[in-house]
Each structure stands twice: as structure tokens, then as C-alpha cells.
């Protein structure tokens, strides 16, 4: 048997590997949580912008001066 791979050294290596796996797993979970928070922020902004476009289209029915602005940004009416 190789003297470098004694049971105590092997146990230490397995323990270190397990600890590294746990640390990497925790880091990955935190990364996913951060990405989820960013996605929620994007979805909130998108909902707000859709509401704004819907309001602008409603306003455009009574005041046609807003239509060139809506056309210039290629805004489309929001489908309910």
C-alpha cells in the first residue's frame, strides 16, 4: 500500500472535497437567487412599461399628436 494514501489522508481528502462541494453549492444557490431577483425587477419594469404604452394609446384616441411619438418608438398596443 502506498504510504501517502493512508486511511487518514484519504479521509482528509474526502472531507476537503465534500467541504468544497458544499461551498460551491452554496455559491451557486446565491447566484441563482440573485438572478431571480433581477428577473423579478425586469418583469416589474415590463409590466409598468406595458401599462404606460396602454395609457398612451388610450390618450392617443383623444389627442392624435401623441401618435408620431408612439410610432417613432415602434410601440404597439398591449393585448389584454
Buried (B, 14 or more C-beta within 10 A) or exposed (E): EEEEEEEEEEEEEEEEEEEEEEEEEEEEEEEEEEEEEEEEEEEEEEEEEBEEBBEBBEEBEEEEEBEEEBEEEEBEEBEE
